[in-house]
Amino acid sequence: MSSPNNNEARIQSIGNLPPMPVVAQKLFDVMRDDQLNIEMIADCISEDPGLSARIVSAANKACFSGQREVFSVLDASVRMGLNRVQVITTSILIGLRFNPAECDGFDLEQYWRKALSMAFCASKVAKYAPFEAPPESAYLCGLLHNLGLLISTYLFPKEMGLVFQRKDEGAGTLAEIQREHLGFTPGQVGAEVAERWKLPQSIIDVIACDLAADYCGEYPNLIRMIEFCESWIRDEFEVIPCVQQIGEVPEKVLESIARMSIKESDQLDGMVQHIVKAA
């Protein structure tokens, strides 16, 4: 276990991380625009040749196949749709920046599959469960909700390998074990980085929150909605969590969302493979 001084130095070292690529910061800025459209996203992606190639490739994969092959970022974006191109572009950029390959016990595919599942599930639930941020922010809130885990594993691969081992042994929750061994939780790490990226406060709060019951900020409905989706996905949509978490959403609506989410499974697998290969 690390000493308090070492723990403080560790979390302060996050501030010394190189910034995200310029295109990533521009992408985050564009996503906050109230007039966001597919052309704006495509123009931003087109500034990075490597990212452009990956997005075109993703659009031509079987999960997005159409009647003809696409060659431009704009055509690729239209094929995938505004929300999906936001999700896969953000995922690729983060995956390229934080590759936890040196950590034993970390399942990168499982991480990204859950992140994408959360993005798509949260975006569906958000249409019926009002919360304190713009509805379109649900995608990024779902996608980035567990960002701190990825960054922790990238920064401290050996220590996090031990954390995962202790978790498998039933020593407690991952946040509890990480706090014990590293002095801070995944949420604290993720929030530190999210603030440096100047993400909206609603997304920072989602990333920072390790347990909804402990949250006392400005976005309680959003936090509960994300926790609802996380629990639902963990149960593979077989059991609907306590509906009181998200307000008066009809059970039939939730059943429909569950069916749509299950049908997306194959498409998610293809997207995850693309993200992992890019990393």
Beta strands, then each sheet from edge to edge (+ up, - down):
end
